[in-house]
Amino acid sequence: MADENAYSRESDLTGLWSGHYSEGAYGPTPFSAHISEVGGSLTGTTLEPATFGAPFLVELSADITGGRSGQTVHFTKIYHPAPGVHRNPIAYSGTVDEKLTRIEGEWRFPEGWSGGFVLVRASRGAKAVEKKIAEPVSGDRERLRKG
């Protein structure tokens, strides 16, 4: 029988993540990521405020692809086409903590620009939500015991 935890949301990076990236003189830019991990391969999308590109843009979205081996995480981010938005791949590499709740590392353009990033897990995905919903809340436990 396979280890049940090997495929649980507690053993991979699947879920919603929120954090920021920064570069030298510029303040942190918030971004969120929906990540799916299957067998160590990562795919997903990101969303962030438009800090560059055409003035009428409100948000920028991107695709990410990469992988995880143990606590080492790497992915490439490529922005979706939009007026004035570059399509250069941005390499992210970092380390995830033992509980798989925080990723911290560095991003880098091929041209040499670089900076830091942090992502914190906001949720573990639908399976974790279903499990949480199925659990009675503490007040319910008391009422159930009292009958």
Residue pairs with C-beta under 8 A, 6 or more apart in sequence:
5 11
8 127
9 15
9 124
9 125
9 127
9 128
10 100
10 124
10 128
11 100
12 37
12 38
12 68
12 100
13 35
13 37
13 42
13 68
13 73
13 96
13 100
13 103
13 121
14 35
14 36
14 37
14 124
14 125
15 34
15 35
15 121
15 122
15 123
15 124
15 125
15 128
16 32
16 33
16 34
16 35
16 121
16 122
16 123
16 125
17 32
17 33
17 34
17 35
17 103
17 119
17 120
17 121
17 122
18 30
18 31
18 32
18 33
18 119
18 120
18 122
19 30
19 31
19 32
19 33
19 103
19 117
19 118
19 119
19 120
20 28
20 29
20 30
20 31
20 117
20 118
21 28
21 29
21 31
21 107
21 115
21 116
21 117
22 28
22 29
22 115
22 116
22 117
23 113
23 114
23 115
24 115
26 115
29 48
29 49
29 51
30 48
30 49
31 46
31 47
31 48
32 46
32 47
32 48
32 122
33 44
33 45
33 46
33 47
33 64
33 119
34 44
34 45
34 46
35 42
35 43
35 44
35 64
36 42
36 43
36 44
37 68
40 67
40 68
40 69
41 65
41 66
41 67
42 64
42 65
42 66
42 67
42 68
42 73
42 75
43 63
43 64
43 65
44 63
44 64
44 75
45 61
45 62
45 63
45 64
46 61
46 62
46 64
46 77
47 59
47 60
47 61
48 59
48 60
49 58
49 59
49 60
50 57
50 58
50 59
50 60
51 60
52 60
52 84
52 85
53 60
53 82
53 83
53 84
53 85
54 82
54 83
54 84
54 85
57 82
57 83
57 84
57 85
60 79
60 80
60 82
60 85
61 79
61 80
62 77
62 78
62 79
62 80
63 77
63 78
63 80
64 75
64 76
64 77
64 78
64 92
65 75
65 76
66 73
66 74
66 75
66 76
66 92
67 73
67 74
67 75
68 74
68 96
71 95
71 96
71 97
71 98
72 93
72 94
72 95
73 92
73 93
73 94
73 95
73 96
73 103
73 105
74 91
74 92
74 93
74 94
75 91
75 92
76 89
76 90
76 91
76 92
77 89
77 90
77 92
77 107
78 87
78 88
78 89
78 90
79 85
79 86
79 87
81 87
88 109
88 110
88 111
89 110
90 107
90 108
90 109
91 107
91 108
91 109
91 110
92 105
92 106
92 107
92 117
93 105
93 106
93 108
94 103
94 104
94 105
94 106
94 117
95 103
95 104
95 105
96 102
96 103
97 103
100 121
101 120
101 121
102 118
102 119
102 120
102 121
103 117
103 118
103 119
104 116
104 117
104 118
104 119
105 116
105 117
106 114
106 115
106 116
106 117
107 114
107 115
107 116
107 117
108 114
123 129
136 144
